Amino acid sequence: MKYTFLLLAFTWASILPAQQELFNGRNLEGWTIYGTEKWYVEEGMLISESGPDEGYGYLATDKHYQDFELTLEFLQESNGNSGVFIRSTVDGTKVSGWQVEVAPKGLHTGGVYESYGRGWLIKPDAAKEEVLKEGEWNTLKIRVMGDQLTSWLNGTEMVSITDEKIGQGKGSIALQIHDGGGIKVKWRNIRVVVPE
C-alpha cells in the first residue's frame, strides 16, 4: 500500500509542469464577472463581496481547464459562504458544474456540490470541520483528473469522489459568492498546474 501511494505521487508530479498564476495580483485579466456582486483587487488580493442585488455572483476563468491541480488561499471576513467551481459554465448567474464548498465552520468546506443537479455529492466527515481556521488564511487544494476529484484543506484531505458526470464535464474554474448578502471573502495565490 505504501509503495503504491508513493508511485502514484511520483507519477502525478512527473506529468505536471510549473505552476501557472491564475490571478496576477493587479487586476482581473483572464477572468469574467457574472452577476452584480463585487469582485475587485486590493493590496494584491482578490476580494469578493455581496453587491446591491445580494444575489449569486461568479468570477470565471476565460480559459477552460479539464484536468488540473488548483491551489489557493482564502480568508472569510464576513459569513464566507462561497466556493470554487470546476469544469463549469455560467449563463447569467446560473452555473453548471461542480462546486468545492468554501463556507463557515460546520457547512462542509471541501465538500462537493452539484448546482442545479444532484445537490450534495459528498461532504467531509464532521470531525474535519475543525480543519477550517476561522478569521485566518486557509489553503484549499483541488485535484481533478478524469472522473476523480479530491480536495484538501490546510493539508488535510477532505473528500475524494469518483463520478462519471464529473468526468464528462467541461468548462472554467470559477469562484462563487453566495446569495443572501453580507458576504466578504478574500483570495490570493491562485495557482494551477495542468498535465502536459
SVG drawing of the C-alpha trace seen along z (x, -y; Angstrom):
<svg xmlns="http://www.w3.org/2000/svg" viewBox="-31 -48 40 50">
<polyline fill="none" stroke="black" stroke-width="0.4" points="0.0,0.0 2.8,-2.4 4.7,-1.7 1.5,-2.2 0.9,-5.6 4.5,-6.7 4.3,-5.5 1.1,-7.5 2.5,-10.6 5.6,-10.3 3.5,-9.7 1.4,-12.8 4.4,-15.0 6.2,-13.8 3.4,-14.9 2.9,-18.4 4.7,-21.5 5.4,-24.6 2.5,-26.3 0.6,-29.0 -0.7,-32.1 -4.4,-32.5 -4.6,-35.8 -1.9,-38.3 -2.5,-40.4 -3.1,-43.6 -6.4,-43.2 -8.9,-40.7 -7.2,-39.9 -8.1,-36.4 -11.4,-36.4 -15.0,-37.3 -17.5,-38.6 -21.1,-37.2 -23.8,-38.9 -23.8,-42.2 -21.8,-41.1 -18.4,-42.8 -15.1,-41.5 -12.1,-43.7 -8.4,-43.8 -7.0,-45.4 -3.4,-45.3 -2.6,-42.3 -5.7,-40.4 -8.8,-39.4 -11.9,-40.5 -15.4,-39.1 -18.2,-40.9 -22.0,-41.0 -23.4,-43.6 -26.7,-45.6 -28.8,-42.7 -27.5,-40.3 -27.6,-37.5 -25.3,-34.8 -22.1,-36.0 -19.3,-34.3 -15.8,-35.1 -14.8,-32.6 -11.5,-32.0 -11.8,-32.8 -9.8,-29.7 -11.2,-26.2 -9.4,-23.7 -10.1,-19.9 -7.5,-18.0 -5.6,-20.1 -4.4,-20.8 -5.5,-24.1 -4.3,-25.7 -5.5,-28.9 -5.8,-30.7 -8.9,-32.3 -9.9,-34.4 -13.5,-34.6 -14.1,-38.2 -17.9,-38.1 -20.1,-35.0 -17.8,-33.4 -20.3,-31.3 -18.6,-30.8 -17.0,-28.1 -14.8,-27.0 -16.4,-25.6 -14.6,-23.2 -15.4,-22.4 -18.2,-24.9 -20.1,-27.2 -22.1,-30.3 -25.2,-31.7 -26.2,-34.9 -25.9,-33.8 -26.9,-30.2 -23.9,-27.9 -23.5,-24.4 -20.7,-22.4 -19.4,-21.1 -18.6,-23.3 -16.0,-22.6 -17.5,-24.3 -16.0,-27.3 -18.2,-28.1 -18.2,-28.9 -17.3,-26.1 -19.9,-23.3 -21.1,-24.0 -18.9,-21.4 -15.9,-23.3 -14.1,-20.9 -17.3,-19.0 -18.6,-18.7 -22.0,-20.1 -23.6,-19.9 -25.6,-23.0 -29.0,-22.7 -28.5,-18.9 -28.0,-16.3 -27.1,-18.6 -24.5,-17.4 -22.4,-14.5 -20.1,-14.2 -19.5,-16.0 -16.4,-15.9 -16.6,-13.9 -17.9,-16.0 -14.6,-15.9 -12.8,-17.5 -14.9,-20.7 -12.3,-21.7 -9.6,-22.0 -11.0,-25.3 -9.3,-28.3 -11.9,-31.0 -10.6,-34.5 -7.3,-33.3 -6.0,-32.4 -6.8,-28.8 -5.2,-26.8 -7.5,-24.9 -6.2,-22.3 -8.4,-20.7 -7.1,-17.9 -9.3,-16.9 -8.2,-14.0 -10.7,-12.3 -13.7,-11.4 -11.9,-11.8 -12.0,-14.9 -10.1,-15.2 -10.0,-18.2 -7.6,-19.2 -8.0,-22.0 -4.8,-23.1 -3.1,-19.9 -5.9,-17.5 -7.8,-15.5 -11.4,-16.5 -13.1,-14.3 -12.4,-12.2 -15.0,-11.2 -15.1,-9.3 -18.1,-10.3 -18.9,-9.7 -20.7,-13.0 -17.7,-15.0 -15.6,-13.1 -17.7,-14.3 -17.7,-17.9 -16.0,-20.8 -15.5,-24.4 -13.9,-27.0 -12.6,-27.4 -14.9,-29.8 -15.1,-31.4 -18.6,-31.9 -20.2,-34.4 -23.4,-33.0 -26.7,-34.9 -28.2,-36.5 -25.9,-39.4 -23.4,-40.2 -20.6,-38.1 -17.0,-39.1 -14.1,-36.7 -10.5,-37.5 -8.5,-35.3 -4.8,-35.1 -2.1,-32.9 -4.5,-31.3 -2.3,-28.8 -3.0,-25.9 -0.9,-23.1 -2.1,-21.1 -0.8,-17.8 1.4,-18.1"/>
</svg>
